[in-house]
Amino acid sequence: MKMSWVVLMVLAALVAGVAVLALGPSGAESAFPGRNGRIAFYSNPGGDNFDIYVMNADGSGQTRLTDDPADDTRPAWSADGSKIAFVSARGGQKDIYVMNGGGGGQTRLTNNPAEDSDPAWSADGSKIAFESGRDGNGEVYAMNADGTNPANLTNNAADDRLPAWSQDGSKIAFDSGRDGNREVYVMNADGSSQTNLTNDPATDRLPNWFPDGSKIAFVSDRDGQDEIYVMNANGSGVTRLTYSNPAPPFAPAWSPDGLKIAFHRDGEIYVMNADGTGQIKLTSTGGAEPDWQPLSAVGGIAELPHISDSSGRNFIAPAALAAAALAVLTAGAWYTRRRWLG
């Protein structure tokens, strides 16, 4: 009898542990491959202003996170899947904002008369790269995640934009007009060693890193219209993935497990296999600039279904918590009955 209560207490502690784990997001700094979370994107289903939305990887559960009269665009998940940086004009010009993954805690990070856009998180979550026109032309900057200490990384007379931070934090890909056309470049995280990866007369842009840093997806019109391509991280092995007719695809975003690529075409979000096959339309009321939430490779009880409060904090959904509690009580009752009956 006494032992049965000890067992029940241990099992109850395990349930409490589940609740604690579910309060926070799963870390994304774990080794590749990660697991696929929700897809963030922006949309204006009512035809008014753009807001940030999230949906499940199959297109279900589409939920609006922002609700402001100004346009909110270009969402970017932090590497631990807990926050979303985005661009908003709610302050009078485009600035970088951040919010919790559930939409709460919306905070302005930049406040400059020039426009700031295209946020991208560092792997450790301590910095955000972004594009800014504060020096008279588009440059790639990096700042602390709280908006302090912005620094110009590219320092070039041409427009540099659309930064993408590698998952190990050592490199930033971006596109640049310094060669007379748009090319995909890569540089060290401090701005050094800026290198042209694409070297093609066509327009190459919108780079996005493969989760293990070995490849980069990008958009190019080198075959007559914009299509999605992939290349090795050093620029070699360029391979075309899409063959679109007539609407071209834009803004490729790798899934954390590396098996899928989300993108937008003709005002809707699609997903395809990493080799370009199996293209599936996820939205029907509009969507652009998808970004995939990374979750850790370790799943299990910490990934019980959850809900978010008004501050964006995550909690186990009541039904899931009740099911876990029932499982504990059932196990305890079974053990107690076994002890009593021998």
Helices and strands as residue ranges (DSSP letters): H 2-23, E 35-43, E 51-55, E 63-64, E 72-77, E 83-88, E 95-100, E 107-108, E 116-121, E 127-132, E 139-144, E 151-152, E 160-165, E 171-176, E 183-188, E 195-196, E 204-209, E 215-220, E 227-232, E 239-240, E 249-254, E 260-265, E 268-273, E 280-281, E 288-295, G 301-303, E 306-308, E 314-316, H 318-341
